Amino acid sequence: MNNLIKLLITLNFRELFMTPSDDFFIQAFRYLFVGGFAFVADAGLLFIWSFSRLNDILGAAVAFIVGLIVNYILATKFVFSPNEKIAWFAEFLIYGVIGGIGLLMTVGLIYLLTEMMNIHLMLAKVFVTAVVLVWNFFARKLLLYRT
């Protein structure tokens, strides 16, 4: 944590974002940005898709896959070192399964919070996004990118 704070205070953006690091807090900090970019790719594509006459569910699935690919590429470039013990397609498959579990968590928690607990959709979405971000980071860190 001290290293992350030092980099933030000194505004050392190169080391904060670009230099490979096994520091847990730096990786978690970077993962926030990776998740943000992936969300923009996912939600942006879904927004564009919403203007088409194509199926919304198909659009959501395509947008999720694009967001997952963006997340994988950025995370393996800026957050985690690729897992050299397995082939990249196996790594991506496991990465995707973890993301799929996150998607199921999202749907389930949104349903629980909005339909059963009567919480506003956007408030639920903020909470669920945070929960799923933590799940995705820890699952990927522990299952794929242990150092």
PyMOL commands that set and color helices and strands:
alter all, ss='L'
color gray80, all
select helices_A, chain A and resi 2-9+13-18+24-49+56-79+88-116+121-143
alter helices_A, ss='H'
color red, helices_A
deselect
rebuild
show_as cartoon
